[in-house]
Every structure is written in structure tokens, then in C-alpha cells.
Amino acid sequence: MLVFTRRVRLYSIPAASFFRLGVVGLVMALAACAGPDKPKPAALGPNAQLLGVRNTWTHAIGAVGFPLDVRVVGDQIFVASSSGDVIAMDPAKGTEIWRASLGTPLSAGVGSDGKISAVVSKANQLIVLNGSKEIWRQKLAASTLTAPFVAGGRIFTLSADRTTNAFDANTGRRLWQQSRVGDPLVLGQPGLIMASGDTLVVGLAGKLVGMNSLTGKILWEATVANSRGTNEVERLIDVVSGYSRVGDTVCARAFQYAVACVDTALGKTLWTKAANGSVGLSGDDNILVGAESDGKLVAWRKSDGERVWSSERLRYRVLTAPKVVGLAVAIGDDSGILHFLAKEDGSPLNRVQLDSSGITVTPVYAGKTLVVITRNGMVHGFRSD
């Protein structure tokens, strides 16, 4: 086996009084990321090459300019291109199992249970496939950046207005809808939607919310972070995609506020720690790793949230969320470098330069292969020597 930030958008909820605020928030966020005084990343130094990795295959799927969530189900991975191609691949060989061309640009995906797959188009259409065959489309009321969640013959969506929907996977019939009101601004990046047992777990504002997957009834709410600030932009708080789950414990990040672990069986927050990041987390039984907005990497102890180590080696690089695999942490940056770091202390193990379009998709581990995707749509499979 293998042992081893970004621009931010804000959406205003459709209301004339909040439109200008949403635009101001967007300008502020972009200015913060792209200003002339943005610090330059430090030199990486010689490559340690302490971990032997090799690129065993490469496959082109088409440019990826939307927040792609790569879904791993058994011996398949499900990916998609911005133009609307949805592809099932064999991660061991890098070959396509099937490809469906939907003919419309995508904003979110891919959700899949291995048989039924779902994506969302920029036109707010939820598009569902059985294998490579499209079986239905359903219009959503709001823009959606979070990949649909497919399980138990149902498809669940989380839209930018914090509305959660459940649909029958075979017919497209809406089963229930749960809406959260009162938040004039929401974060313009993917949120969290998953299952823990029979409970659907959704990130809403600064909380993880457990819902009855059959009815949408709210069962519990557990706080990841509490909002603070003097205006709507400063008080903006959302749980971002990319989580670590071991058993009933789910650990997640509230955008630029905190990281926390929640017991989803009890609906109880186990611990929460202040953290200033915008991408998700990864971990195992013992450790949780995340990247702060300035590129600093931090590892927390899973049991109580105490800091284990931090590393500034990748500071001021725009990083993906990390992936903990065995004894290493894999993470990509926007210059196209895939970094491997020691899980124990964050020290460098190896790095590989991919193409210069940059890595924006969180690496995933499938079988014995680490799968990494660049912005121009090149999918790479890495294995340990």
C-alpha cells in the first residue's frame, strides 16, 4: 500500500437588501487572495525523496474548473469535467469504465453509490445517471456547489441557500425538503453532506445537523463554531466540504473559524479548536490534519484536539485539502506540485511536479492508488515503490 487557499466566493440570499453586501464580500475576498503584497512562498529546498512514489498512469478527462469531489466506491472512482462529462474509472489501471456526456457545464459533483451517480449543472439541474445512462433531471431552486450524496435509493442535495432536498433515485420524485432561513450570506464553496448510519449529516452555518434521512426531521445540532463579527461578512460561517470520519466521530472545519469533532450517534460536540482555514480535513484513528489559509499545516490529536505539530514549509502556497494515507500526508498546490509529508511530524518525504495548471482537487485514495487531478483535467495515479 501507499504509506505515506484559494479564492473564496460569497453568495447573497436572493433579497434586494443583501445583493450589494454580497458583491462587497466577493470583492473583499478576491482582493485578499490576489493583492499585490501577497507574500511569496518560501523556496522548497532539495527534494528529500524519502518516500518512493511513482506515477503509474495518466488519463485526460477534460478541464476541471469547478469544485470537483472525486467519489470512491469499491474498485471505481467517479470524476467529471467542467463541460459535463461524467466518467467512471478503474483506479488501478487508469482506464475508463464508462463515460457520459451530458452536454451542459457542471457546478457540482460527483455523487455516486457505485450504480447511481448524480451531478448538478450550472443551470441548477440535478442530473442523475444509472451507469452511463441519464435517467432524469430535476430543477433545483438555488445554485449548488456541493456534490450530491447518493445512498439508500435516494439522492440528497445541499444548495447555496442552505436548502437540503431528498429525491427518489429512480424516479426523481422529491421526498422532502428542509430549509434554513435567516442567513443573508452563505459561502460560495462546497459544504458538507454525508451519512452516519441512518442519519443524514449536513453542515449548516457553523453546525453539523443530523436529519432523519426518510423525513428530513432535524434530530440534533452540534456546534463546530459560533459566529462572531460586527457585520454580515465578518459573521459569515459555514462548514466546508472535506471531513474525517472514524466510526461515529466526524471531524470538520468551519470556514476560517474552527475545527471540531462531533459524535454523530449522540449529536454532541466532542471538542472544538480555533483554526483559520478554508479547506477540509483528513485524518485517521489518531490524528487530524488541515491546511490553514496561509498554507501552514496543522495536526491535531483526534481524541481531544490538542495540537501535535505545525509546519510552515508550504506557507503561502494555495493548497488543496490534505489526504492522510498510512504514514504520510499527501497535499497538492496551485503550482502543480504534489507534496508528501510525514504524518508524525510534517517533515517532507517527497514531492512531484505535475503540470503547471495547478492541483485544486483534493487527492483521494482508491485501492492501492493515490489519485490526483490537475486543473487541466489530467488524472494521475500514484503508487508507492
TILO-365222 format. One record per residue (C-alpha): x negated, y, z negated. Coordinates in steps of 0.5 Angstrom, whole numbers. Last residue first. Layout:
<node east="X" north="Y" up="Z"/>
...
This chain:
<node east="-15" north="3" up="9"/>
<node east="-9" north="7" up="7"/>
<node east="-3" north="8" up="12"/>
<node east="-1" north="14" up="16"/>
<node east="5" north="15" up="21"/>
<node east="5" north="22" up="24"/>
<node east="12" north="25" up="28"/>
<node east="10" north="30" up="32"/>
<node east="16" north="35" up="33"/>
<node east="13" north="42" up="34"/>
<node east="14" north="44" up="27"/>
<node east="10" north="38" up="24"/>
<node east="13" north="31" up="21"/>
<node east="9" north="27" up="16"/>
<node east="11" north="19" up="15"/>
<node east="7" north="16" up="10"/>
<node east="7" north="8" up="11"/>
<node east="7" north="2" up="7"/>
<node east="15" north="1" up="7"/>
<node east="17" north="8" up="8"/>
<node east="14" north="14" up="4"/>
<node east="16" north="21" up="6"/>
<node east="13" north="28" up="7"/>
<node east="17" north="34" up="6"/>
<node east="18" north="38" up="13"/>
<node east="14" north="44" up="14"/>
<node east="8" north="42" up="17"/>
<node east="5" north="47" up="21"/>
<node east="4" north="48" up="29"/>
<node east="-3" north="48" up="29"/>
<node east="-3" north="40" up="30"/>
<node east="-6" north="35" up="25"/>
<node east="-12" north="37" up="20"/>
<node east="-13" north="31" up="15"/>
<node east="-15" north="32" up="8"/>
<node east="-18" north="27" up="3"/>
<node east="-18" north="26" up="-5"/>
<node east="-18" north="33" up="-8"/>
<node east="-17" north="33" up="-15"/>
<node east="-10" north="34" up="-18"/>
<node east="-11" north="31" up="-25"/>
<node east="-8" north="24" up="-25"/>
<node east="-4" north="24" up="-19"/>
<node east="-11" north="25" up="-15"/>
<node east="-10" north="30" up="-9"/>
<node east="-8" north="28" up="-1"/>
<node east="-7" north="34" up="3"/>
<node east="-4" north="34" up="10"/>
<node east="-7" north="40" up="14"/>
<node east="-2" north="43" up="19"/>
<node east="-3" north="51" up="18"/>
<node east="4" north="51" up="14"/>
<node east="2" north="46" up="9"/>
<node east="3" north="39" up="8"/>
<node east="3" north="35" up="1"/>
<node east="1" north="28" up="-1"/>
<node east="0" north="26" up="-8"/>
<node east="-4" north="20" up="-10"/>
<node east="-4" north="14" up="-15"/>
<node east="2" north="11" up="-12"/>
<node east="5" north="15" up="-8"/>
<node east="8" north="22" up="-10"/>
<node east="10" north="27" up="-5"/>
<node east="10" north="34" up="-5"/>
<node east="15" north="39" up="-3"/>
<node east="12" north="43" up="3"/>
<node east="6" north="48" up="2"/>
<node east="5" north="55" up="4"/>
<node east="-2" north="56" up="2"/>
<node east="-4" north="62" up="-3"/>
<node east="-7" north="57" up="-8"/>
<node east="-9" north="50" up="-5"/>
<node east="-14" north="49" up="-10"/>
<node east="-11" north="53" up="-15"/>
<node east="-9" north="46" up="-19"/>
<node east="-5" north="45" up="-26"/>
<node east="-5" north="39" up="-30"/>
<node east="-1" north="35" up="-35"/>
<node east="4" north="41" up="-37"/>
<node east="9" north="38" up="-42"/>
<node east="16" north="37" up="-39"/>
<node east="18" north="32" up="-45"/>
<node east="18" north="25" up="-42"/>
<node east="16" north="26" up="-35"/>
<node east="10" north="30" up="-36"/>
<node east="9" north="36" up="-32"/>
<node east="4" north="37" up="-26"/>
<node east="3" north="44" up="-23"/>
<node east="0" north="46" up="-16"/>
<node east="-1" north="53" up="-15"/>
<node east="1" north="55" up="-8"/>
<node east="4" north="62" up="-10"/>
<node east="11" north="60" up="-10"/>
<node east="9" north="54" up="-14"/>
<node east="8" north="47" up="-12"/>
<node east="11" north="41" up="-16"/>
<node east="9" north="35" up="-19"/>
<node east="13" north="30" up="-24"/>
<node east="9" north="25" up="-28"/>
<node east="10" north="18" up="-32"/>
<node east="16" north="14" up="-29"/>
<node east="14" north="17" up="-22"/>
<node east="15" north="24" up="-19"/>
<node east="16" north="29" up="-13"/>
<node east="19" north="36" up="-14"/>
<node east="23" north="41" up="-9"/>
<node east="21" north="47" up="-6"/>
<node east="22" north="55" up="-8"/>
<node east="17" north="55" up="-14"/>
<node east="16" north="60" up="-21"/>
<node east="17" north="55" up="-27"/>
<node east="20" north="56" up="-34"/>
<node east="21" north="49" up="-37"/>
<node east="27" north="45" up="-38"/>
<node east="28" north="39" up="-42"/>
<node east="33" north="33" up="-43"/>
<node east="39" north="36" up="-40"/>
<node east="45" north="32" up="-41"/>
<node east="51" north="29" up="-37"/>
<node east="50" north="23" up="-41"/>
<node east="49" north="18" up="-35"/>
<node east="46" north="23" up="-31"/>
<node east="40" north="25" up="-36"/>
<node east="37" north="31" up="-33"/>
<node east="30" north="33" up="-32"/>
<node east="28" north="41" up="-31"/>
<node east="24" north="45" up="-27"/>
<node east="25" north="53" up="-28"/>
<node east="27" north="60" up="-25"/>
<node east="24" north="61" up="-18"/>
<node east="29" north="57" up="-15"/>
<node east="32" north="52" up="-20"/>
<node east="28" north="45" up="-19"/>
<node east="30" north="38" up="-20"/>
<node east="29" north="32" up="-25"/>
<node east="34" north="26" up="-25"/>
<node east="34" north="21" up="-30"/>
<node east="39" north="15" up="-30"/>
<node east="34" north="10" up="-27"/>
<node east="28" north="14" up="-24"/>
<node east="30" north="20" up="-20"/>
<node east="25" north="26" up="-17"/>
<node east="28" north="31" up="-13"/>
<node east="28" north="35" up="-7"/>
<node east="33" north="40" up="-5"/>
<node east="34" north="47" up="-9"/>
<node east="38" north="48" up="-15"/>
<node east="40" north="55" up="-14"/>
<node east="40" north="62" up="-18"/>
<node east="41" north="69" up="-16"/>
<node east="40" north="74" up="-22"/>
<node east="35" north="78" up="-19"/>
<node east="39" north="79" up="-12"/>
<node east="45" north="80" up="-16"/>
<node east="42" north="86" up="-20"/>
<node east="39" north="87" up="-27"/>
<node east="36" north="80" up="-28"/>
<node east="37" north="73" up="-31"/>
<node east="41" north="66" up="-29"/>
<node east="40" north="60" up="-34"/>
<node east="36" north="54" up="-31"/>
<node east="37" north="47" up="-30"/>
<node east="43" north="46" up="-34"/>
<node east="48" north="40" up="-34"/>
<node east="55" north="40" up="-32"/>
<node east="60" north="34" up="-33"/>
<node east="65" north="30" up="-30"/>
<node east="68" north="35" up="-25"/>
<node east="74" north="32" up="-21"/>
<node east="72" north="31" up="-14"/>
<node east="77" north="25" up="-13"/>
<node east="73" north="19" up="-11"/>
<node east="66" north="21" up="-12"/>
<node east="68" north="23" up="-19"/>
<node east="63" north="29" up="-20"/>
<node east="57" north="31" up="-24"/>
<node east="54" north="38" up="-24"/>
<node east="47" north="40" up="-24"/>
<node east="46" north="47" up="-26"/>
<node east="43" north="53" up="-24"/>
<node east="48" north="55" up="-18"/>
<node east="51" north="49" up="-16"/>
<node east="46" north="43" up="-15"/>
<node east="51" north="37" up="-14"/>
<node east="51" north="30" up="-17"/>
<node east="56" north="25" up="-14"/>
<node east="58" north="20" up="-20"/>
<node east="59" north="12" up="-18"/>
<node east="52" north="10" up="-20"/>
<node east="47" north="17" up="-19"/>
<node east="49" north="20" up="-13"/>
<node east="46" north="25" up="-9"/>
<node east="47" north="33" up="-7"/>
<node east="41" north="38" up="-8"/>
<node east="41" north="45" up="-4"/>
<node east="38" north="46" up="3"/>
<node east="36" north="54" up="4"/>
<node east="39" north="60" up="5"/>
<node east="40" north="62" up="-3"/>
<node east="47" north="64" up="-5"/>
<node east="50" north="71" up="-6"/>
<node east="57" north="73" up="-9"/>
<node east="57" north="68" up="-14"/>
<node east="65" north="68" up="-17"/>
<node east="67" north="62" up="-14"/>
<node east="65" north="54" up="-14"/>
<node east="69" north="50" up="-9"/>
<node east="71" north="42" up="-9"/>
<node east="74" north="39" up="-3"/>
<node east="78" north="32" up="-3"/>
<node east="79" north="26" up="2"/>
<node east="78" north="30" up="9"/>
<node east="79" north="25" up="14"/>
<node east="73" north="24" up="19"/>
<node east="76" north="17" up="21"/>
<node east="70" north="12" up="19"/>
<node east="66" north="16" up="14"/>
<node east="72" north="18" up="10"/>
<node east="70" north="25" up="8"/>
<node east="68" north="29" up="2"/>
<node east="67" north="36" up="1"/>
<node east="63" north="41" up="-4"/>
<node east="64" north="48" up="-3"/>
<node east="58" north="52" up="-6"/>
<node east="59" north="58" up="0"/>
<node east="52" north="55" up="3"/>
<node east="56" north="48" up="4"/>
<node east="55" north="42" up="1"/>
<node east="57" north="36" up="5"/>
<node east="59" north="29" up="2"/>
<node east="60" north="23" up="7"/>
<node east="64" north="17" up="5"/>
<node east="64" north="9" up="6"/>
<node east="60" north="8" up="0"/>
<node east="55" north="13" up="1"/>
<node east="53" north="18" up="6"/>
<node east="50" north="25" up="4"/>
<node east="50" north="31" up="8"/>
<node east="43" north="34" up="9"/>
<node east="44" north="41" up="6"/>
<node east="43" north="47" up="11"/>
<node east="51" north="48" up="12"/>
<node east="54" north="55" up="14"/>
<node east="62" north="55" up="12"/>
<node east="68" north="53" up="14"/>
<node east="66" north="46" up="16"/>
<node east="69" north="43" up="23"/>
<node east="70" north="36" up="23"/>
<node east="66" north="32" up="29"/>
<node east="68" north="24" up="30"/>
<node east="65" north="17" up="32"/>
<node east="58" north="19" up="36"/>
<node east="55" north="13" up="38"/>
<node east="47" north="12" up="36"/>
<node east="49" north="7" up="30"/>
<node east="56" north="10" up="28"/>
<node east="55" north="17" up="28"/>
<node east="58" north="23" up="25"/>
<node east="58" north="30" up="27"/>
<node east="60" north="36" up="21"/>
<node east="61" north="42" up="26"/>
<node east="58" north="49" up="23"/>
<node east="57" north="52" up="30"/>
<node east="49" north="51" up="27"/>
<node east="51" north="43" up="27"/>
<node east="51" north="39" up="21"/>
<node east="48" north="32" up="21"/>
<node east="51" north="25" up="19"/>
<node east="49" north="18" up="20"/>
<node east="53" north="11" up="19"/>
<node east="49" north="5" up="19"/>
<node east="43" north="6" up="15"/>
<node east="47" north="9" up="10"/>
<node east="45" north="16" up="13"/>
<node east="44" north="24" up="12"/>
<node east="40" north="27" up="17"/>
<node east="41" north="33" up="17"/>
<node east="42" north="40" up="17"/>
<node east="42" north="46" up="22"/>
<node east="43" north="43" up="28"/>
<node east="43" north="46" up="36"/>
<node east="48" north="42" up="40"/>
<node east="48" north="37" up="46"/>
<node east="49" north="31" up="41"/>
<node east="43" north="27" up="44"/>
<node east="43" north="20" up="40"/>
<node east="37" north="16" up="40"/>
<node east="36" north="9" up="38"/>
<node east="31" north="4" up="35"/>
<node east="25" north="9" up="37"/>
<node east="18" north="6" up="35"/>
<node east="13" north="9" up="30"/>
<node east="11" north="2" up="29"/>
<node east="11" north="1" up="21"/>
<node east="16" north="7" up="21"/>
<node east="21" north="4" up="25"/>
<node east="25" north="10" up="28"/>
<node east="33" north="12" up="28"/>
<node east="33" north="19" up="32"/>
<node east="38" north="24" up="32"/>
<node east="37" north="29" up="38"/>
<node east="41" north="36" up="37"/>
<node east="36" north="41" up="39"/>
<node east="33" north="42" up="33"/>
<node east="30" north="35" up="33"/>
<node east="33" north="30" up="28"/>
<node east="30" north="24" up="24"/>
<node east="32" north="18" up="21"/>
<node east="27" north="13" up="18"/>
<node east="28" north="5" up="18"/>
<node east="26" north="-1" up="14"/>
<node east="31" north="0" up="8"/>
<node east="34" north="7" up="9"/>
<node east="29" north="13" up="9"/>
<node east="32" north="20" up="11"/>
<node east="28" north="25" up="13"/>
<node east="31" north="32" up="11"/>
<node east="30" north="37" up="16"/>
<node east="30" north="44" up="14"/>
<node east="31" north="47" up="22"/>
<node east="25" north="49" up="27"/>
<node east="24" north="42" up="29"/>
<node east="21" north="41" up="36"/>
<node east="22" north="35" up="40"/>
<node east="22" north="28" up="37"/>
<node east="15" north="26" up="39"/>
<node east="11" north="20" up="36"/>
<node east="4" north="19" up="33"/>
<node east="2" north="12" up="30"/>
<node east="-4" north="9" up="26"/>
<node east="-6" north="16" up="23"/>
<node east="-12" north="13" up="18"/>
<node east="-13" north="14" up="11"/>
<node east="-19" north="12" up="6"/>
<node east="-19" north="16" up="0"/>
<node east="-25" north="19" up="-3"/>
<node east="-26" north="23" up="3"/>
<node east="-28" north="29" up="-1"/>
<node east="-27" north="34" up="5"/>
<node east="-32" north="40" up="4"/>
<node east="-30" north="47" up="2"/>
<node east="-22" north="49" up="2"/>
<node east="-24" north="56" up="3"/>
<node east="-19" north="60" up="-1"/>
<node east="-12" north="62" up="2"/>
<node east="-11" north="69" up="4"/>
<node east="-7" north="74" up="-1"/>
<node east="-1" north="77" up="2"/>
<node east="-3" north="85" up="3"/>
<node east="0" north="86" up="10"/>
<node east="7" north="83" up="8"/>
<node east="10" north="77" up="10"/>
<node east="12" north="73" up="4"/>
<node east="15" north="79" up="0"/>
<node east="17" north="83" up="6"/>
<node east="21" north="77" up="8"/>
<node east="25" north="76" up="1"/>
<node east="26" north="84" up="1"/>
<node east="29" north="84" up="8"/>
<node east="34" north="78" up="6"/>
<node east="36" north="81" up="0"/>
<node east="38" north="87" up="3"/>
<node east="42" north="84" up="8"/>
<node east="46" north="80" up="3"/>
<node east="47" north="86" up="-1"/>
<node east="50" north="90" up="5"/>
<node east="55" north="84" up="6"/>
<node east="57" north="84" up="-1"/>
<node east="63" north="89" up="-1"/>
<node east="65" north="86" up="6"/>
<node east="66" north="79" up="3"/>
<node east="64" north="73" up="6"/>
<node east="59" north="70" up="1"/>
<node east="52" north="73" up="2"/>
<node east="47" north="69" up="4"/>
<node east="40" north="69" up="2"/>
<node east="34" north="67" up="6"/>
<node east="27" north="65" up="4"/>
<node east="21" north="64" up="8"/>
<node east="16" north="59" up="5"/>
<node east="12" north="57" up="1"/>
<node east="-5" north="16" up="-6"/>
<node east="-5" north="9" up="-6"/>
<node east="-2" north="7" up="1"/>
<node east="0" north="0" up="0"/>
